[in-house]
Amino acid sequence: MGGTYFGICALVEPTLALFTGLIAGGAAFLAGWLVNRSTRRIPKAELAKAPEPPITLLLRDGVVIDSSSQADRLFGHTTVAPLGWAEIVATLQPLFGPLPDAPPQSPGHYTAVQDTQTRLTLTPEGDSLRLEIAAPPLPSGEALRLRLNEPEAMRLHRVVGRAPLAIWMTDSAHAVTWSNTFFDDLHAQAGAAPGSAPFSLPPDPAQPRRVTRTRLGGEGDGPAAWYEVQSCRVSDGWLHYAQNIDAVIAAETTQRNFMQTLSRIFAHLPIALAVFDRERRLALFNPALLDLTRLPADFLTGRPNLLSFFDMLRDRQVLPEPRDYRSWRDKLGRSSPPPAATTMSRRGRCRRGQPTG
């Protein structure tokens, strides 16, 4: 029994030693291979990214009939709506500058305005036209930054696209370089020429900001639509905002008609009337005020304020003299415009005998 046990132990020990040696040797070989791989210099050819295939479109009769996956991503092209030459030009002109209004019949080569390594090639092929855009691959940092900014860019695109006012940009020659959907709708309704704005409002180059009112339509084309256009100078031209102000124009027209009606009523009254606005400036008076006070017409049409009006009445000895005119005047000047109508009454007699009050 004891001899058998000793024999088994003698057989196991050499085998275990051999197995342990093999493991140690394999581990050393693996470690040496990993160290050699980590310290080996990787050639630049292996680090360089393979050039990406060009963005390719194939057009026939001005409509895209085939496109690469990157072209679909660039133009947002789907199989539902066909992509035409006008949409292609609108997308690429900000990058490559002016492009032909129609698919060209001869080859053309264009270089991006701000990136000489990005090129556009137009190649006629029988009754078709091949469009290719070649651009260098982006470094990893720039690519990741674009991916991080993409959600914000999409959000801003939706906000501007659905804004309830027209927004567009023009260059130094007043040609439209970008616009939102609201502007495009106005442009179509007005029948304006391509690349131009429906509003004839070239801003003054000497002013960094300008606000102008204009209208579309009217004079036989139906009711006019009024817009207030704000133009702001930017680095590459002008940025414009057009807000519909039909409600404001209607309110101003109503107020103007009301004032004209009051003027006609006041003109036939035998008593003198003077109406002051919220800023205490003379807004309206009738002919009887001139007849009874003998105030100069140019003084009244100059819209004097309330205190100047009473000072003139006092100088002309039309206003009944208070005991302390200065205190009465200061009290009148300090009082704020009340929310409701307030009546002040003083009765006296003019030098000519007419009663004043």
C-alpha positions in Angstrom: 0.0 0.0 0.0 2.8 2.4 1.0 4.9 1.4 -2.0 2.0 2.0 -4.4 1.4 5.5 -3.0 5.1 6.4 -3.3 5.1 5.3 -7.0 2.1 7.5 -7.8 3.7 10.5 -6.2 7.0 9.9 -8.1 5.0 9.8 -11.4 3.0 12.9 -10.7 5.8 15.2 -9.6 7.7 15.1 -13.0 4.5 15.6 -14.9 3.4 18.6 -12.8 6.9 20.1 -13.1 6.7 19.7 -16.9 3.2 21.2 -17.1 4.3 24.1 -14.9 7.3 24.8 -17.1 5.1 24.8 -20.3 2.8 27.3 -18.7 5.6 29.6 -17.6 7.3 29.4 -21.0 4.0 30.2 -22.8 3.3 33.2 -20.5 6.8 34.5 -21.2 6.3 34.2 -24.9 2.9 35.9 -24.8 4.3 38.8 -22.7 7.2 39.2 -25.0 4.9 39.3 -28.1 2.6 41.9 -26.5 5.5 44.1 -25.5 7.0 43.9 -29.0 3.5 44.7 -30.5 3.0 47.7 -28.2 6.4 49.2 -28.9 6.4 48.6 -32.7 6.0 51.8 -34.6 2.8 51.8 -36.7 3.5 53.1 -40.2 1.7 56.3 -41.2 0.1 54.5 -44.1 -1.8 52.3 -41.6 -2.9 55.4 -39.6 -4.2 57.3 -42.7 -7.8 57.0 -43.3 -8.9 55.7 -46.7 -10.4 58.4 -48.8 -14.2 58.4 -48.7 -16.1 57.8 -51.9 -17.4 60.9 -53.6 -20.9 62.2 -53.1 -22.6 61.2 -56.4 -25.9 62.1 -58.1 -27.1 61.1 -61.5 -29.7 63.4 -63.1 -31.9 63.0 -66.2 -34.1 65.8 -67.4 -33.2 67.8 -64.3 -34.4 65.1 -61.9 -32.2 62.8 -59.8 -32.6 59.2 -60.9 -29.8 57.6 -58.8 -27.7 58.8 -55.8 -25.2 57.5 -53.3 -26.1 57.1 -49.7 -23.9 60.1 -48.7 -25.7 62.2 -51.3 -29.1 61.2 -49.9 -27.8 62.3 -46.5 -26.5 65.6 -47.8 -29.6 66.6 -49.6 -32.1 64.9 -47.3 -33.3 62.9 -50.3 -36.0 60.3 -50.0 -37.7 58.1 -52.5 -41.0 59.8 -51.8 -40.3 63.2 -53.4 -38.0 63.6 -56.4 -35.0 65.8 -56.1 -34.6 68.4 -58.8 -31.9 70.7 -60.0 -33.4 73.8 -58.2 -33.1 72.0 -54.8 -29.6 70.9 -55.6 -28.5 74.4 -56.5 -30.2 75.9 -53.4 -28.3 73.5 -51.2 -24.9 73.8 -52.9 -24.7 77.5 -53.7 -23.8 78.7 -50.2 -20.8 76.3 -50.4 -19.7 76.7 -54.0 -21.1 80.1 -55.0 -23.2 80.7 -58.1 -24.2 77.6 -60.1 -26.0 77.3 -63.4 -29.7 77.8 -63.4 -30.3 74.7 -65.4 -28.3 71.4 -65.8 -25.2 72.3 -67.9 -24.5 70.6 -71.3 -20.7 70.9 -70.8 -18.4 69.8 -68.0 -17.9 72.1 -65.1 -15.6 72.2 -62.1 -16.2 74.3 -58.9 -14.2 74.7 -55.7 -15.7 75.5 -52.3 -15.4 79.1 -51.4 -13.9 78.5 -48.0 -12.3 75.1 -48.6 -10.1 74.6 -51.7 -10.0 70.8 -51.1 -13.7 70.4 -51.6 -14.6 70.2 -55.3 -17.7 69.8 -57.3 -17.6 68.2 -60.7 -20.4 68.2 -63.3 -20.0 65.7 -66.1 -22.6 65.3 -68.9 -23.1 61.6 -69.9 -25.4 61.4 -73.0 -28.8 62.5 -71.8 -27.7 62.4 -68.2 -25.6 64.5 -65.9 -23.3 63.2 -63.2 -22.6 65.3 -60.2 -19.8 64.4 -57.9 -18.5 66.2 -54.7 -15.1 65.1 -53.4 -14.1 66.3 -49.9 -11.3 65.3 -47.6 -12.2 63.2 -44.6 -12.8 65.0 -41.3 -10.4 64.5 -38.4 -12.0 62.5 -35.5 -12.3 65.6 -33.3 -14.2 67.6 -35.9 -16.4 64.7 -36.8 -17.4 64.1 -33.1 -18.0 67.9 -32.6 -20.3 67.8 -35.6 -22.2 64.9 -34.2 -22.5 66.7 -30.8 -23.8 69.8 -32.5 -26.2 68.0 -34.9 -29.2 67.8 -32.4 -28.9 71.5 -31.6 -28.6 72.4 -35.3 -31.7 70.3 -36.1 -33.6 72.0 -33.2 -32.7 75.4 -34.5 -33.6 74.4 -38.1 -37.1 73.4 -36.8 -37.5 76.6 -34.8 -36.5 78.9 -37.7 -38.5 76.9 -40.2 -41.7 77.1 -38.2 -41.3 80.7 -37.1 -44.5 82.8 -37.8 -42.5 85.5 -39.5 -40.3 85.8 -42.6 -36.5 85.5 -42.0 -34.0 85.8 -44.8 -30.4 86.9 -45.5 -29.0 88.9 -48.4 -25.5 89.6 -49.5 -23.9 93.0 -50.2 -25.7 93.1 -53.6 -29.1 92.5 -51.9 -29.4 89.0 -53.4 -31.2 86.5 -51.2 -28.7 83.9 -49.9 -30.9 82.1 -47.4 -34.6 82.1 -46.3 -37.0 80.2 -44.1 -40.3 78.6 -45.1 -42.5 81.7 -44.2 -40.4 83.9 -46.5 -40.6 81.3 -49.3 -44.4 81.3 -49.1 -44.5 85.1 -49.3 -42.0 85.0 -52.2 -44.3 82.6 -54.1 -47.4 84.7 -53.3 -45.8 87.9 -54.5 -44.4 86.3 -57.6 -41.0 87.8 -57.0 -38.0 87.0 -59.2 -35.7 84.1 -58.1 -33.0 85.3 -55.7 -34.9 88.6 -54.9 -37.1 89.6 -51.9 -40.8 90.5 -52.3 -40.0 93.6 -50.3 -38.2 96.4 -52.1 -36.2 97.5 -49.1 -32.4 97.9 -49.7 -31.0 98.9 -46.3 -28.9 102.0 -45.9 -25.2 100.9 -45.8 -24.5 103.7 -43.3 -27.0 102.2 -40.7 -26.3 99.0 -38.9 -30.0 98.5 -38.2 -33.1 99.7 -40.0 -36.8 99.3 -39.4 -39.2 99.9 -42.3 -42.9 99.4 -43.0 -44.0 98.1 -46.4 -46.9 96.3 -47.9 -47.6 93.5 -50.3 -50.5 93.4 -52.7 -53.3 96.0 -52.8 -54.3 98.4 -55.7 -56.5 95.8 -57.5 -54.7 92.7 -56.2 -56.9 92.4 -53.2 -56.4 93.8 -49.7 -52.8 94.9 -48.9 -50.8 93.0 -46.3 -48.5 95.3 -44.2 -45.2 94.2 -42.8 -42.6 95.7 -40.5 -39.1 94.8 -41.7 -36.1 94.9 -39.4 -32.8 94.7 -41.1 -29.5 94.1 -39.2 -26.0 94.2 -40.6 -24.0 90.9 -40.3 -20.5 89.9 -41.4 -21.5 88.6 -44.8 -24.5 90.9 -45.7 -27.8 91.6 -44.0 -30.3 89.6 -41.8 -33.9 90.6 -42.2 -37.1 89.9 -40.2 -40.6 90.7 -41.5 -43.5 90.7 -39.1 -47.1 91.1 -40.2 -48.6 94.3 -38.7 -52.1 94.3 -40.3 -53.7 94.6 -36.8 -51.5 97.6 -35.9 -52.3 99.3 -39.2 -56.0 98.7 -38.7 -55.8 100.2 -35.1 -53.9 103.2 -36.3 -56.4 103.8 -39.2 -59.3 103.5 -36.7 -57.7 106.0 -34.4 -57.0 108.4 -37.3 -60.6 108.2 -38.5 -61.8 108.8 -34.9 -59.7 111.9 -34.6 -60.9 113.2 -37.9 -64.5 112.7 -36.8 -63.8 114.5 -33.6 -62.2 117.4 -35.6 -65.3 117.7 -37.7 -67.5 117.8 -34.6 -65.3 120.2 -32.7 -65.1 122.5 -35.7 -68.8 123.5 -35.3 -68.8 124.0 -31.5 -68.9 127.6 -30.3 -66.7 126.8 -27.3 -63.0 126.5 -27.4 -61.7 122.9 -27.0 -58.1 121.6 -26.6 -57.2 117.9 -26.3 -53.9 116.8 -24.9 -52.4 113.3 -25.3 -50.8 111.1 -22.6 -47.5 113.0 -22.9 -49.4 116.2 -22.2 -48.9 117.7 -25.7 -51.6 119.4 -27.6 -53.2 116.8 -29.9 -56.3 118.5 -31.1 -58.0 121.9 -31.0 -61.0 123.5 -32.7 -61.2 126.9 -34.5 -63.1 128.4 -31.6 -59.9 128.2 -29.5 -58.2 130.5 -32.0 -61.1 132.9 -32.0 -61.6 133.1 -28.3 -57.9 133.1 -27.1 -56.2 134.8 -30.0 -53.3 132.4 -29.6 -50.9 132.2 -32.5 -51.8 129.4 -34.9 -48.1 128.4 -35.3 -47.9 128.0 -31.6 -50.9 125.6 -31.4 -49.8 123.6 -34.5 -46.4 123.2 -32.8 -48.1 120.9 -30.3 -47.1 122.7 -27.1 -47.2 120.9 -23.8 -49.8 121.6 -21.1 -47.7 124.0 -19.0 -46.5 126.0 -22.1 -50.2 126.2 -23.2 -51.2 127.7 -19.8 -48.2 130.0 -19.7 -49.2 131.4 -23.1 -52.8 131.9 -21.9 -51.5 133.8 -18.8 -49.1 135.9 -20.9 -52.1 136.9 -23.1 -54.2 137.6 -20.0 -56.7 135.0 -21.1 -56.3 132.7 -18.2 -57.8 133.9 -14.9 -54.9 134.7 -12.6 -54.7 132.3 -9.5 -53.6 133.8 -6.2 -50.3 131.9 -6.5 -49.8 131.0 -10.1 -46.4 129.4 -9.6 -47.7 127.0 -6.9 -50.7 126.2 -9.1 -48.5 125.6 -12.1 -46.1 123.4 -10.1 -49.0 121.3 -8.8 -50.3 120.9 -12.3 -46.9 119.8 -13.5 -46.4 117.3 -10.7 -49.7 115.6 -11.1 -49.5 112.3 -13.1 -52.0 111.5 -15.8 -55.0 109.9 -14.0 -56.5 106.6 -15.3 -59.9 108.2 -15.6 -60.9 111.6 -16.9 -60.3 114.5 -14.5 -62.0 117.8 -14.7 -60.4 121.1 -13.6 -62.6 124.2 -13.9 -61.7 127.9 -13.5 -64.1 130.6 -14.6 -63.1 134.2 -15.5 -63.5 136.8 -18.1 -61.3 137.8 -20.9 -60.2 141.3 -21.6 -62.7 141.4 -24.5 -65.5 140.3 -22.2 -65.8 136.7 -23.3 -66.2 134.3 -20.4 -63.4 131.7 -20.0 -63.5 128.5 -18.1 
